[in-house]
Amino acid sequence: MDKYSYLSNADVSYLDQLYQNYKSDPSSVDLTWQKFFEGYEFSQQRFGENGSAGGAVDSQAIKETQVRNLIFAYRSFGHLASKTNPVRERRNHNVHFDLKFFGLTESDLDAEFDVATEIGMNRTSLRNIVDKLKQVYLGPIGFEYNYIRNDEIRQWFFNKCENEYYNHNPNLEEKKRILSKLNEAVVFENFLHTKFLGQKRFSLEGGENTIPGLQAIINKAAELDVKEVVIGMAHRGRLNVLSNILGKTYEQIFTEFEGNVNPDATMGDGDVKYHLGYASRIDTPSGKKIYVKLTPNPSHLEAVDPLVLGYTRGQIDDEFGGDLKKAMAILIHGDAAVAGQGIVYEVVQMSGLPGYTTGGTVHFVINNQVGFTTDYDDARTAIYCTDVSKIIDAPVLHVNGDDAEAVTFASNLAVEYRQKFGKDIFIDLLCYRRHGHNESDEPKFTQPKLYNIIAKHPNPREVYVKKLANSGVDAALAEEMDKNFRNQLQDRLNEVKQKPLPYKFQESEEEWASMRKAVNEDFDQSPDTSIAQAMVEKVGKALTTIPDGFKPIKQIEKLLKDRKASFFEEKQLGWAEAELLAFGSLLAEKCIVRMSGQDVKRGTFSHRHAYFWDINTNQSYSGLNNISPEQSKLHLYNSLLSEFGVMGFEYGYSMATPHALVLWEAQFGDFVNGAQVIIDQFITSAESKWQRQNGLVLLLPHGYEGQGPEHSSAKPERFLQQAAELNMVVANLTSAANYFHLLRRQVKWEFRKPCIVFSPKSLLRHPAVVSPVKEFTEGRFVEVLDDPNANAKDIKRVVLCSGKVFFDLQEHQQKKKIKNTALVRLEQLYPFPKKQLDTVLKKYKNAELIWAQEEPHNMGYRAYVQRFMPDVDLKLVARKSSASPATGYSKVHKAEQEKIINLAFEI
């Protein structure tokens, strides 16, 4: 039996049940069935309920249903047979639209049906209905939307496809605009290929209709009052997008090809030309300007996706007052990457979450049907590379990459959908890759048959010029455009060859222009980050007050009592209070504070409690949003169970403005390597590669407490290995006040640095990390903490350490009444506090130096610290070298820990 057989016989009992449901409650059946039954009842009234006429009506009703089933099949499965592949026949997906599969015959073709009204026609013949369905659903756009579980959206698509698309015919001016942009795309690629033969550029050849498609998206977005568009894409076609969409000058691009780059020390290490970002303000046909930004990206495909969404959300929150319709993200994917890279699933799953939505993303897939050398049938199990869309009921527009007008229609439709429904939509541009993965690669090694076809295939511009000529547009227009544009490019290249341009990065956005580059001297002493006593009390009151009638659970009632005592009686603040005070003081100063991660509202270790929940209503409340009427809003979100996507999103959010404290917290620091790509390609290297600063804070719970190899280490050695060129801050803190000052320092510096904090677990409630309120109202962050109990003349040994191990060492020191050893803490590991450490160590000039750590010998900090103390014999006390960061046996852990503590005082 064919897959459509269940529709063929139009089961009368089924219809009768539907009709009974309709009579009881019209809204209980689908909208299309409501219309059918309205027509059915009209026919009954017209012909009567009894006799031969009534029998005829029943027969006609069944025929109407069979035609309705045919319409349903085209709407649901037409995309599988649409003419979307420009270079080869599509695979057979075993879809059938023959009349016989729907209980219809050739003799029915001239019969007229009322159901035609559902596809925008008056009562007409089946022949006309079929002709329209074929034109709409089996043409150059495969509309895939009928699985969406939303009647309003489906009805909207019915109208867009069966009315607007069916009648779509661009006017002459629009055709000229499409041709002009397509001409630029094709000629630009051809020019680069001939003038810079053999240089990698990852050309767009074969997919040049991407350019008029993107232009249509941006123009329509501006028309619909979008103020900013943020684009993320990989390397293929990037140079074309930079020049022909964002307006990066041809002189600048030719300068990069000519290699006229002599970076000075302030420019960092730089990156290849097809990774760079750009931004510009674009005039559009509607008369509205729109700001368009292309973010820089690494070669790690799709890694930029969450950054683009985070940046877009940051702009929405900061610039547009939370209006999701004012900023829009475009993610340009490759077919192999969108199907193969798991980060795509993560960002799609994030799209509708309150903490991460951007009001809908336009996903534009440049589908050249091969990934490097891998055919699509080896690259995915799914029928389409875009099938990830179905998890969120996002529609997909599969479009023939040779049909410029179909591409622009799909592009306009995508923006209209996004603006109306605030949801993601996918455009799947079926095209091809004229060359190999790069221009020096030979694709015929692995796809000889396909590339024999491609070699003979006209480019998209030639295809469109022929179509225009057939419709009466003067072919000379295209020839003139070609000639003029080639001459323009040649003139620009000649200028660059004769007078090379100095290479420079694009200027920073307005907000970031106020930030300067950091220098070594900035880390000799931290800025003053204290707050007034009145601010402590103001924030403390907000944190310890709940609304009248709000009923939290008993544990929270006790927490509120204890928190109030900390602020107003004992005047001693622990780790959680210090953090909340930092957040509250910044919010009161109108800074944005945003934090996300798994379980951050309460805290993994039940320590933060930034929100409370009412025991009866489950309504949440945060005192941090109730400090003063003029304050900024707290943005604190429990995330989906993701590291890669969420960290990337927060990094992107932090890119949007320097005037925000943005944090991502891991459940345990061990899990941070799930986002290693974000760390390696962005956090540690973006400023050097792209001259882009960022102030994201990573909170990574770290410490050896017998919880095994997956709950002990955030791998500090990995971060310290990458620490160079003042690229970030790395800290392991033991003082609540120091944590407070570190957080405030992030937005008080005149520059921005990512900050990695190896945050505590058991120390969260340790009495020794508590700080007096005076340390919050005076002073600043302290990079090195000396031993407060040491008498310098008695000291024979100095144990240097960082983090939780200090408290284990201190407990042993006090228990054994050891007077000849000083314990010195490095609160900040990078930038290395050489000046501050030297100041402390001068007191103990004759003492031996030991580095003590909980981590194994081949991990941790000692190798890093030794780089900055090359003339010192720095002895190491640590666990044995190990492939795994920690033992899983509690007894072994305890014995190892005791051994470390004892050795630190006995070496």
Disulfide bonds with the S-S distance in Angstrom:
none
